[in-house]
Amino acid sequence: MCGRFAMNKETNELIEEFVAQGGRAQDWRPSYSVAPTSDAPIVREWAGEDGTVNREVTVARWDWPKPPSRPTGAPIINARMEKLPTGFWVGAFSNARCIVPMLGYYEWTGPKGDKQPHFIHSDELLAAAGLTWTMDVAGERRRVFVVVTREARDASGEVHDRMPAFLTPDLWDDWLSPVSLTVDGDATQSKAHRAELLADLDHTSSAIASTMRTYEVDRRVNNSRTVDPSDSSLIEPVS
């Protein structure tokens, strides 16, 4: 699971990191506590009418409209990696993938009402695999995204059984490509394309998982409504 994450890069820094155009991320401000249903920068690619592929950093809402079978409950913020090739997520996985940059993410241990937050991170800026779409949110057309998760490995698994699926730079181009994994009229080839990309994601995310470390942080992180998201001390370890 990924229930909260941190991202302190300015838009221009993200553009340099991901070799993107920029686009519509002017309103983004660094946040050390990005909570579900709030906005965050993502990296995506789209094809112009002339066939030119454009890569941009844009702001999207961390949320996904619920299907008719699930009209209520918590926001949909994660997509399980093993469920991407079929069913609910197959359309977005095949056609609309994105990268969610983050410094690290939070998970919690302990009983309800007395939970201890942990910050899980690596040495470098992380590129989480994501899915994105444009949908109606409260009567407004908005770009939304979810974070792809997998079973946790290494230090991440000491805190929670799920973790974001992270990408190594060599997979960025294939993951962001706007070319559909679906081949019209060829279900076998479509399935093969999805399986190949999923296998690549499994491999790279396993490699990144081995670099992850975790430490406890201040319990102020527990309340996303009252905490100042611009406070960098949120990700500092507690003694």
Backbone as CSV, one residue per row, in Angstrom:
resi,resn,N_x,N_y,N_z,CA_x,CA_y,CA_z,C_x,C_y,C_z
1,MET,0.841,-1.192,0.000,0.000,0.000,0.000,0.876,1.241,0.000
2,CYS,0.387,2.313,-0.562,1.023,3.620,-0.444,-0.060,4.582,0.005
3,GLY,-0.035,4.996,1.273,-1.101,5.817,1.807,-0.767,7.293,1.923
4,ARG,0.511,7.651,1.816,0.975,9.035,1.874,2.403,9.055,1.353
5,PHE,2.806,10.124,0.656,4.182,10.198,0.216,4.690,11.622,0.274
6,ALA,5.999,11.800,0.056,6.648,13.109,0.127,7.281,13.442,-1.214
7,MET,7.207,14.716,-1.608,7.794,15.162,-2.867,8.229,16.608,-2.699
8,ASN,9.554,16.873,-2.655,10.014,18.231,-2.368,10.663,18.925,-3.557
9,LYS,10.598,18.347,-4.728,11.212,18.961,-5.899,10.320,20.057,-6.479
10,GLU,10.933,21.149,-6.920,10.215,22.173,-7.660,9.952,21.663,-9.077
11,THR,9.029,22.315,-9.782,8.679,21.891,-11.135,9.891,21.849,-12.057
12,ASN,10.733,22.888,-11.990,11.876,22.917,-12.896,12.857,21.785,-12.607
13,GLU,12.981,21.387,-11.340,13.844,20.265,-10.995,13.291,18.957,-11.559
14,LEU,11.977,18.794,-11.498,11.358,17.585,-12.041,11.539,17.521,-13.550
15,ILE,11.437,18.674,-14.204,11.639,18.714,-15.650,13.046,18.230,-15.989
16,GLU,14.034,18.701,-15.218,15.412,18.292,-15.463,15.611,16.802,-15.175
17,GLU,14.972,16.299,-14.120,15.108,14.886,-13.757,14.546,13.968,-14.837
18,PHE,13.400,14.340,-15.384,12.679,13.437,-16.277,12.686,13.876,-17.740
19,VAL,13.442,14.898,-18.078,13.546,15.385,-19.450,12.148,15.599,-20.029
20,ALA,11.393,16.467,-19.359,10.009,16.729,-19.759,9.843,18.190,-20.147
21,GLN,8.694,18.523,-20.720,8.430,19.879,-21.169,8.044,20.819,-20.033
22,GLY,7.414,20.277,-19.024,6.873,21.147,-17.979,5.380,21.107,-18.036
23,GLY,4.806,21.968,-18.867,3.362,21.911,-19.057,2.588,22.572,-17.947
24,ARG,1.704,21.835,-17.279,0.726,22.458,-16.390,1.009,22.166,-14.914
25,ALA,2.237,22.358,-14.498,2.572,22.110,-13.094,2.980,23.399,-12.376
26,GLN,2.561,24.543,-12.912,2.994,25.816,-12.347,2.542,26.006,-10.907
27,ASP,1.426,25.437,-10.525,0.876,25.659,-9.191,1.417,24.689,-8.150
28,TRP,2.294,23.784,-8.531,2.792,22.801,-7.576,3.763,23.429,-6.584
29,ARG,3.587,23.096,-5.320,4.521,23.483,-4.272,4.977,22.211,-3.563
30,PRO,6.270,22.110,-3.250,6.771,20.904,-2.586,5.941,20.547,-1.355
31,SER,5.750,19.246,-1.142,4.956,18.764,-0.010,5.613,17.537,0.590
32,TYR,5.734,17.553,1.916,6.287,16.394,2.618,5.175,15.508,3.169
33,SER,3.946,15.789,2.761,2.816,14.971,3.184,1.722,15.044,2.126
34,VAL,1.919,14.336,1.028,0.924,14.283,-0.041,-0.104,13.228,0.338
35,ALA,-1.318,13.669,0.613,-2.369,12.771,1.092,-3.329,12.418,-0.040
36,PRO,-4.044,11.304,0.089,-5.047,10.940,-0.918,-6.027,12.070,-1.189
37,THR,-6.427,12.214,-2.421,-7.341,13.216,-2.986,-6.703,14.591,-3.121
38,SER,-5.423,14.748,-2.732,-4.747,16.018,-2.968,-4.001,15.952,-4.301
39,ASP,-3.445,17.077,-4.744,-2.758,17.156,-6.027,-1.276,16.876,-5.868
40,ALA,-0.679,16.320,-6.904,0.755,16.038,-6.919,1.224,16.022,-8.379
41,PRO,2.513,16.264,-8.612,3.013,16.218,-9.990,3.207,14.782,-10.469
42,ILE,2.878,14.553,-11.710,3.157,13.282,-12.371,3.874,13.561,-13.680
43,VAL,4.525,12.546,-14.227,5.168,12.640,-15.536,4.395,11.740,-16.475
44,ARG,4.022,12.268,-17.628,3.264,11.468,-18.587,3.695,11.815,-20.002
45,GLU,3.351,10.952,-20.937,3.592,11.209,-22.349,2.280,11.175,-23.111
46,TRP,2.195,11.972,-24.149,1.022,11.947,-25.012,1.472,12.256,-26.443
47,ALA,0.708,11.723,-27.396,1.049,11.884,-28.806,0.233,13.012,-29.414
48,GLY,0.912,13.927,-30.101,0.233,15.016,-30.783,-0.399,14.552,-32.076
49,GLU,-1.166,15.434,-32.702,-1.850,15.073,-33.947,-0.864,14.712,-35.050
50,ASP,0.359,15.271,-34.977,1.362,14.977,-35.996,2.193,13.752,-35.654
51,GLY,1.812,13.057,-34.543,2.532,11.868,-34.136,3.696,12.132,-33.211
52,THR,3.993,13.402,-32.945,5.093,13.739,-32.046,4.743,13.336,-30.618
53,VAL,5.680,12.677,-29.936,5.470,12.275,-28.556,5.961,13.379,-27.624
54,ASN,5.103,13.809,-26.725,5.428,14.882,-25.787,5.470,14.334,-24.367
55,ARG,6.517,14.664,-23.633,6.623,14.268,-22.228,6.496,15.512,-21.366
56,GLU,5.609,15.468,-20.390,5.386,16.648,-19.564,5.240,16.292,-18.097
57,VAL,5.510,17.288,-17.255,5.185,17.229,-15.838,3.877,17.987,-15.665
58,THR,2.895,17.363,-15.072,1.612,18.008,-14.867,1.055,17.636,-13.502
59,VAL,0.166,18.457,-12.990,-0.429,18.200,-11.685,-1.708,17.391,-11.860
60,ALA,-1.872,16.360,-11.037,-3.067,15.517,-11.095,-3.550,15.213,-9.686
61,ARG,-4.773,14.785,-9.580,-5.381,14.461,-8.288,-5.129,12.987,-7.957
62,TRP,-4.657,12.737,-6.729,-4.388,11.360,-6.306,-5.705,10.713,-5.881
63,ASP,-6.362,10.129,-6.837,-7.709,9.604,-6.622,-8.141,8.935,-7.921
64,TRP,-9.125,8.074,-7.846,-9.670,7.438,-9.051,-11.156,7.227,-8.821
65,PRO,-12.003,7.747,-9.708,-13.442,7.579,-9.515,-13.831,6.117,-9.345
66,LYS,-14.713,5.879,-8.423,-15.110,4.509,-8.095,-16.024,3.920,-9.178
67,PRO,-15.908,2.620,-9.412,-16.808,1.961,-10.359,-18.201,1.846,-9.746
68,PRO,-19.230,1.605,-10.557,-20.592,1.472,-10.029,-20.727,0.410,-8.942
69,SER,-19.864,-0.607,-8.995,-19.933,-1.676,-7.998,-19.356,-1.264,-6.646
70,ARG,-18.690,-0.120,-6.592,-18.099,0.363,-5.350,-18.381,1.860,-5.212
71,PRO,-19.626,2.242,-4.967,-20.001,3.658,-4.968,-19.532,4.433,-3.738
72,THR,-19.221,3.751,-2.635,-18.827,4.441,-1.411,-17.508,3.871,-0.891
73,GLY,-17.044,4.438,0.211,-15.821,3.936,0.832,-14.630,4.829,0.577
74,ALA,-13.466,4.358,0.963,-12.238,5.132,0.851,-11.875,5.399,-0.602
75,PRO,-11.125,6.472,-0.861,-10.693,6.756,-2.237,-9.848,5.615,-2.802
76,ILE,-9.937,5.419,-4.101,-9.074,4.450,-4.774,-7.775,5.173,-5.106
77,ILE,-6.675,4.794,-4.457,-5.403,5.493,-4.642,-4.288,4.570,-5.129
78,ASN,-4.501,3.265,-5.051,-3.484,2.301,-5.460,-4.075,1.274,-6.426
79,ALA,-3.219,0.732,-7.285,-3.608,-0.349,-8.193,-2.613,-1.484,-8.016
80,ARG,-3.091,-2.666,-7.672,-2.193,-3.803,-7.460,-1.560,-4.234,-8.777
81,MET,-0.259,-4.409,-8.759,0.479,-4.760,-9.969,-0.056,-6.038,-10.605
82,GLU,-0.370,-7.015,-9.778,-0.803,-8.307,-10.311,-2.183,-8.239,-10.969
83,LYS,-2.918,-7.141,-10.733,-4.252,-7.005,-11.320,-4.279,-6.076,-12.538
84,LEU,-3.129,-5.585,-12.971,-3.091,-4.641,-14.086,-3.494,-5.237,-15.436
85,PRO,-3.136,-6.499,-15.750,-3.362,-6.986,-17.117,-4.810,-7.297,-17.475
86,THR,-5.691,-7.422,-16.477,-7.071,-7.791,-16.777,-8.030,-6.971,-15.926
87,GLY,-9.290,-6.982,-16.310,-10.322,-6.378,-15.476,-10.291,-4.860,-15.416
88,PHE,-10.512,-4.330,-14.228,-10.742,-2.903,-14.019,-9.615,-2.024,-14.548
89,TRP,-8.357,-2.441,-14.379,-7.229,-1.576,-14.704,-6.666,-1.783,-16.112
90,VAL,-7.160,-2.739,-16.860,-6.497,-3.102,-18.106,-6.448,-1.942,-19.102
91,GLY,-7.481,-1.113,-19.162,-7.490,-0.002,-20.115,-6.415,1.019,-19.816
92,ALA,-6.313,1.442,-18.550,-5.304,2.426,-18.169,-3.898,1.840,-18.274
93,PHE,-3.733,0.579,-17.868,-2.426,-0.061,-17.962,-1.967,-0.137,-19.417
94,SER,-2.880,-0.407,-20.317,-2.529,-0.554,-21.721,-2.270,0.777,-22.418
95,ASN,-2.891,1.855,-21.910,-2.892,3.104,-22.673,-2.459,4.362,-21.938
96,ALA,-2.408,4.363,-20.622,-2.235,5.644,-19.913,-1.424,5.472,-18.636
97,ARG,-0.163,5.145,-18.813,0.717,4.973,-17.656,1.446,6.288,-17.359
98,CYS,1.894,6.437,-16.136,2.600,7.646,-15.744,3.650,7.307,-14.697
99,ILE,4.465,8.281,-14.353,5.427,8.170,-13.269,5.015,9.137,-12.172
100,VAL,5.078,8.675,-10.941,4.779,9.521,-9.776,6.091,9.723,-9.019
101,PRO,6.739,10.891,-9.172,8.003,11.126,-8.465,7.760,11.282,-6.966
102,MET,8.653,10.726,-6.148,8.530,10.891,-4.698,9.885,10.689,-4.032
103,LEU,10.074,11.362,-2.902,11.271,11.165,-2.087,11.188,9.843,-1.337
104,GLY,9.989,9.477,-0.961,9.729,8.282,-0.190,8.263,8.284,0.197
105,TYR,7.867,7.327,1.007,6.465,7.232,1.388,6.351,6.812,2.846
106,TYR,5.157,6.990,3.397,4.902,6.671,4.805,4.081,5.399,4.937
107,GLU,4.389,4.637,5.964,3.539,3.531,6.391,3.487,3.557,7.921
108,TRP,2.513,2.834,8.485,2.277,2.899,9.916,2.276,1.511,10.533
109,THR,2.721,1.443,11.783,2.632,0.220,12.568,1.965,0.545,13.898
110,GLY,1.453,-0.489,14.571,0.839,-0.283,15.872,-0.673,-0.303,15.813
111,PRO,-1.321,-0.300,16.979,-2.783,-0.378,17.050,-3.463,0.930,16.650
112,LYS,-4.710,0.833,16.253,-5.493,2.004,15.899,-5.532,2.984,17.061
113,GLY,-5.304,4.251,16.771,-5.282,5.275,17.804,-3.908,5.501,18.398
114,ASP,-2.963,4.618,18.086,-1.604,4.763,18.609,-0.605,4.295,17.550
115,LYS,-0.805,4.763,16.326,0.024,4.291,15.221,1.319,5.089,15.103
116,GLN,2.393,4.375,14.822,3.700,4.990,14.640,4.020,5.100,13.150
117,PRO,4.237,6.319,12.633,4.578,6.460,11.213,6.054,6.152,10.939
118,HIS,6.284,5.577,9.790,7.643,5.273,9.312,7.813,5.929,7.953
119,PHE,9.018,6.443,7.687,9.321,6.983,6.366,10.226,5.987,5.655
120,ILE,9.820,5.571,4.461,10.538,4.554,3.692,11.094,5.226,2.438
121,HIS,12.385,5.105,2.209,13.030,5.907,1.167,14.267,5.194,0.632
122,SER,14.861,5.797,-0.400,16.118,5.347,-0.957,17.072,6.543,-0.957
123,ASP,18.204,6.430,-1.658,19.159,7.538,-1.712,18.788,8.577,-2.756
124,GLU,18.039,8.189,-3.757,17.728,9.063,-4.881,16.225,9.337,-4.965
125,LEU,15.870,10.301,-5.806,14.470,10.548,-6.110,13.882,9.279,-6.710
126,LEU,12.715,8.861,-6.230,12.085,7.623,-6.666,11.048,7.890,-7.758
127,ALA,10.929,6.961,-8.668,9.943,7.053,-9.751,8.959,5.898,-9.604
128,ALA,7.828,6.173,-8.981,6.822,5.135,-8.789,6.011,4.951,-10.068
129,ALA,5.695,3.710,-10.382,4.817,3.432,-11.518,3.402,3.881,-11.166
130,GLY,2.743,4.528,-12.112,1.378,4.987,-11.882,0.518,4.821,-13.114
131,LEU,-0.774,5.005,-12.937,-1.740,5.038,-14.038,-2.457,6.367,-13.965
132,THR,-2.839,6.925,-15.096,-3.496,8.230,-15.105,-4.630,8.248,-16.121
133,TRP,-5.583,9.123,-15.896,-6.750,9.216,-16.773,-7.355,10.601,-16.577
134,THR,-8.204,11.001,-17.482,-8.988,12.220,-17.299,-10.438,11.818,-17.102
135,MET,-11.008,12.215,-15.952,-12.352,11.783,-15.588,-13.121,12.916,-14.938
136,ASP,-14.422,12.702,-14.792,-15.259,13.667,-14.081,-15.096,13.471,-12.581
137,VAL,-14.697,14.530,-11.895,-14.579,14.530,-10.442,-15.420,15.687,-9.925
138,ALA,-16.530,15.349,-9.270,-17.443,16.361,-8.735,-17.869,17.346,-9.822
139,GLY,-18.176,16.828,-10.999,-18.675,17.646,-12.092,-17.616,18.399,-12.867
140,GLU,-16.350,18.143,-12.581,-15.246,18.820,-13.261,-14.330,17.801,-13.919
141,ARG,-13.876,18.103,-15.130,-12.930,17.221,-15.803,-11.556,17.408,-15.175
142,ARG,-11.007,16.326,-14.603,-9.727,16.399,-13.915,-8.832,15.238,-14.334
143,ARG,-7.539,15.490,-14.339,-6.592,14.386,-14.506,-6.371,13.767,-13.137
144,VAL,-6.453,12.453,-13.094,-6.302,11.721,-11.843,-5.195,10.675,-12.006
145,PHE,-4.744,10.114,-10.882,-3.742,9.058,-10.957,-3.851,8.131,-9.759
146,VAL,-3.288,6.941,-9.921,-3.102,5.996,-8.820,-1.655,5.524,-8.851
147,VAL,-1.173,5.032,-7.717,0.166,4.461,-7.606,0.050,2.945,-7.712
148,VAL,0.878,2.346,-8.549,0.904,0.889,-8.678,1.678,0.305,-7.485
149,THR,1.114,-0.722,-6.852,1.781,-1.345,-5.708,2.060,-2.825,-5.973
150,ARG,2.991,-3.360,-5.207,3.362,-4.764,-5.281,3.586,-5.278,-3.863
151,GLU,3.842,-6.603,-3.730,4.168,-7.106,-2.400,5.496,-6.497,-1.977
152,ALA,5.587,-6.144,-0.692,6.773,-5.456,-0.192,7.970,-6.390,-0.124
153,ARG,9.140,-5.823,-0.320,10.393,-6.565,-0.254,11.361,-5.856,0.694
154,ASP,12.314,-6.597,1.205,13.423,-6.055,1.983,12.923,-5.161,3.124
155,ALA,13.536,-3.998,3.332,13.178,-3.157,4.474,11.723,-2.701,4.413
156,SER,11.202,-2.509,3.216,9.806,-2.082,3.087,8.862,-3.095,3.706
157,GLY,9.192,-4.376,3.568,8.329,-5.423,4.089,8.335,-5.527,5.598
158,GLU,9.262,-4.844,6.253,9.292,-4.847,7.709,8.188,-3.982,8.297
159,VAL,7.633,-3.093,7.481,6.622,-2.143,7.957,5.236,-2.478,7.416
160,HIS,5.142,-2.893,6.166,3.846,-3.172,5.539,4.033,-4.251,4.490
161,ASP,2.949,-4.964,4.150,3.066,-6.055,3.183,2.966,-5.601,1.734
162,ARG,2.684,-4.299,1.509,2.641,-3.751,0.162,3.567,-2.540,0.073
163,MET,4.008,-2.231,-1.145,4.850,-1.064,-1.378,4.635,-0.575,-2.807
164,PRO,4.965,0.685,-3.111,4.892,1.126,-4.501,5.848,0.323,-5.374
165,ALA,5.481,0.152,-6.626,6.357,-0.485,-7.606,7.172,0.613,-8.278
166,PHE,8.479,0.623,-8.023,9.332,1.696,-8.525,10.032,1.293,-9.823
167,LEU,10.296,2.303,-10.656,10.923,2.104,-11.958,12.386,2.534,-11.935
168,THR,13.253,1.772,-12.572,14.610,2.230,-12.831,14.587,3.051,-14.128
169,PRO,15.535,3.983,-14.299,15.496,4.869,-15.474,15.436,4.161,-16.812
170,ASP,16.004,2.964,-16.910,15.998,2.261,-18.195,14.596,1.806,-18.608
171,LEU,13.632,1.847,-17.687,12.263,1.446,-18.035,11.341,2.644,-18.206
172,TRP,11.819,3.848,-17.930,10.956,5.020,-18.032,10.318,5.153,-19.413
173,ASP,11.118,5.031,-20.466,10.596,5.244,-21.819,9.487,4.257,-22.156
174,ASP,9.699,2.984,-21.863,8.683,1.978,-22.175,7.434,2.175,-21.328
175,TRP,7.624,2.534,-20.047,6.463,2.713,-19.176,5.627,3.920,-19.594
176,LEU,6.287,4.983,-20.019,5.564,6.212,-20.378,5.041,6.206,-21.814
177,SER,5.502,5.304,-22.638,5.128,5.323,-24.052,3.613,5.378,-24.241
178,PRO,3.140,6.326,-25.072,1.701,6.415,-25.330,1.191,5.387,-26.336
179,VAL,2.087,4.583,-26.892,1.663,3.532,-27.827,0.941,2.444,-27.034
180,SER,-0.257,2.116,-27.448,-1.078,1.162,-26.719,-0.464,-0.235,-26.702
181,LEU,-0.624,-0.914,-25.574,-0.217,-2.318,-25.482,-1.232,-3.226,-26.159
182,THR,-2.393,-2.686,-26.439,-3.459,-3.461,-27.071,-3.310,-3.423,-28.591
183,VAL,-3.298,-4.578,-29.201,-3.247,-4.685,-30.659,-4.652,-5.034,-31.139
184,ASP,-5.264,-4.150,-31.889,-6.634,-4.374,-32.351,-6.759,-5.710,-33.089
185,GLY,-7.709,-6.502,-32.633,-7.979,-7.758,-33.304,-7.011,-8.880,-32.981
186,ASP,-6.071,-8.651,-32.067,-5.078,-9.683,-31.742,-4.939,-9.787,-30.226
187,ALA,-5.813,-10.565,-29.617,-5.814,-10.709,-28.162,-4.545,-11.373,-27.659
188,THR,-4.003,-12.302,-28.440,-2.785,-13.001,-28.011,-1.603,-12.049,-27.921
189,GLN,-1.438,-11.202,-28.945,-0.328,-10.250,-28.937,-0.523,-9.183,-27.863
190,SER,-1.756,-8.761,-27.674,-2.053,-7.778,-26.630,-1.664,-8.321,-25.261
191,LYS,-2.028,-9.566,-24.998,-1.702,-10.213,-23.727,-0.192,-10.326,-23.550
192,ALA,0.513,-10.632,-24.643,1.967,-10.765,-24.582,2.632,-9.428,-24.255
193,HIS,2.143,-8.350,-24.851,2.699,-7.018,-24.568,2.531,-6.657,-23.097
194,ARG,1.349,-6.931,-22.554,1.096,-6.611,-21.148,1.978,-7.454,-20.231
195,ALA,2.111,-8.728,-20.566,2.923,-9.622,-19.739,4.388,-9.198,-19.753
196,GLU,4.879,-8.759,-20.894,6.286,-8.350,-21.003,6.555,-7.111,-20.159
197,LEU,5.678,-6.107,-20.252,5.887,-4.889,-19.471,5.736,-5.175,-17.982
198,LEU,4.809,-6.031,-17.634,4.622,-6.386,-16.229,5.857,-7.101,-15.680
199,ALA,6.444,-7.965,-16.473,7.655,-8.666,-16.044,8.811,-7.681,-15.851
200,ASP,8.918,-6.697,-16.748,9.956,-5.675,-16.608,9.740,-4.863,-15.333
201,LEU,8.483,-4.526,-15.044,8.176,-3.775,-13.831,8.510,-4.586,-12.589
202,ASP,8.197,-5.859,-12.609,8.522,-6.723,-11.475,10.028,-6.740,-11.235
203,HIS,10.806,-6.840,-12.307,12.259,-6.903,-12.193,12.829,-5.601,-11.638
204,THR,12.447,-4.460,-12.233,13.025,-3.187,-11.799,12.558,-2.800,-10.396
205,SER,11.305,-3.076,-10.080,10.811,-2.713,-8.751,11.449,-3.568,-7.672
206,SER,11.802,-4.800,-8.006,12.527,-5.641,-7.053,13.922,-5.082,-6.801
207,ALA,14.553,-4.564,-7.861,15.885,-3.990,-7.720,15.856,-2.743,-6.838
208,ILE,14.864,-1.881,-7.050,14.750,-0.672,-6.231,14.428,-1.033,-4.787
209,ALA,13.591,-2.050,-4.579,13.207,-2.443,-3.220,14.424,-2.776,-2.374
210,SER,15.457,-3.321,-2.997,16.651,-3.708,-2.247,17.440,-2.507,-1.741
211,THR,17.126,-1.309,-2.247,17.836,-0.100,-1.821,17.067,0.677,-0.752
212,MET,15.859,0.237,-0.407,14.996,1.008,0.479,15.420,0.867,1.940
213,ARG,15.237,1.955,2.681,15.501,1.963,4.117,14.323,2.624,4.815
214,THR,14.199,2.404,6.107,13.058,2.945,6.843,13.475,3.404,8.230
215,TYR,12.796,4.426,8.712,12.987,4.883,10.085,11.700,5.533,10.575
216,GLU,11.559,5.625,11.889,10.372,6.238,12.477,10.455,7.760,12.381
217,VAL,9.282,8.387,12.163,9.196,9.842,12.113,8.150,10.330,13.113
218,ASP,8.074,11.647,13.264,7.192,12.246,14.254,5.726,11.913,13.976
219,ARG,4.960,11.718,15.036,3.550,11.343,14.896,2.674,12.482,14.377
220,ARG,3.238,13.655,14.204,2.492,14.740,13.543,2.043,14.321,12.153
221,VAL,2.783,13.416,11.541,2.443,12.932,10.203,1.065,12.276,10.187
222,ASN,0.625,11.786,11.339,-0.621,11.019,11.396,-1.850,11.828,10.989
223,ASN,-1.818,13.130,11.190,-2.998,13.949,10.899,-2.732,14.841,9.691
224,SER,-3.150,14.396,8.529,-2.888,15.150,7.305,-3.669,16.451,7.234
225,ARG,-4.700,16.588,8.056,-5.530,17.801,8.010,-4.903,18.971,8.755
226,THR,-4.098,18.672,9.775,-3.535,19.746,10.592,-2.049,19.970,10.361
227,VAL,-1.355,19.005,9.795,0.084,19.131,9.611,0.390,20.088,8.459
228,ASP,1.488,20.825,8.583,1.943,21.720,7.517,2.732,20.896,6.505
229,PRO,2.208,20.664,5.302,2.893,19.785,4.352,4.222,20.326,3.849
230,SER,4.477,21.616,4.059,5.742,22.196,3.607,6.860,22.041,4.640
231,ASP,6.556,21.449,5.784,7.515,21.290,6.872,8.426,20.090,6.598
232,SER,9.678,20.371,6.244,10.610,19.299,5.893,10.975,18.411,7.077
233,SER,10.714,18.879,8.308,11.049,18.056,9.475,10.156,16.822,9.580
234,LEU,9.083,16.775,8.785,8.200,15.614,8.810,8.923,14.336,8.420
235,ILE,9.953,14.446,7.603,10.657,13.240,7.166,11.947,13.009,7.934
236,GLU,12.187,13.792,8.971,13.387,13.587,9.790,13.150,12.457,10.789
237,PRO,14.153,11.622,11.026,13.972,10.514,11.990,13.839,11.027,13.417
238,VAL,13.033,10.336,14.215,12.916,10.675,15.631,13.929,9.840,16.395
239,SER,14.447,10.414,17.466,15.472,9.701,18.254,14.819,8.738,19.205
